[in-house]
């Protein structure tokens, strides 16, 4: 049997003293989102959180193996080779030419070549040697160009020698008949306007003569005035024969004679 509840020591309840219990004010509506709105109570115990579940560890891949190096084939057997015979001793290399020596050889070779060409020009068939001629200087003996095919004039008193450069009289003078002509003994020619000379053509009969681009009046034998101090080509045309061509130049007052075969 349960013992009867003991009375409180304060001597009675509110009802015993005639005090009516005041009605409790209604509690305000709970705000949405609170524990009361969802039926919870402030005095209700807090719900326990869900248990923590750890993430599974990443899969561990096996370490990659390094590529296996190919195994080299065993070397072929090496046969013994007899040692090569020693090479015979060579002569010591000669020292090469210096740039200065090479240049000297080249200049010397060119000089010899030019000297040979000059001898061919300066020693025509007639045996007359011309000395100290300038480059491009042409020599006339008695008014006719000195060539190996031309015979020298027979003049016991000497020759009237003249030279031309670029088609014009350069220097002239009287020289004794000799085996050589030194052009340094000639005097420089001063230009003379309207200077004249004379051209005479003898030998063949009835031939026409052209002085440069001008055909002279008459037929051979003939004589005609010509400008002095200039080179001219003379062409003699005879029927049925090859033309005869000569180069002539007269100094002022000189007569130039051509004998056409």
Secondary structure as UniProt FT lines:
FT   TURN            9..10
FT   TURN            14..18
FT   TURN            32..33
FT   TURN            35..39
FT   TURN            42..43
FT   HELIX           99..122
FT   TURN            125..126
FT   STRAND          129..131
FT   TURN            135..136
FT   STRAND          138..141
FT   TURN            142..143
FT   STRAND          144..145
FT   TURN            148..149
FT   TURN            156..157
FT   STRAND          159..165
FT   TURN            166..167
FT   STRAND          168..175
FT   STRAND          180..182
FT   HELIX           183..185
FT   STRAND          187..188
FT   TURN            193..194
FT   STRAND          196..203
FT   STRAND          208..211
FT   TURN            212..213
FT   STRAND          214..215
FT   STRAND          222..227
FT   STRAND          232..237
FT   TURN            239..240
FT   STRAND          244..248
FT   TURN            252..253
FT   STRAND          255..260
//
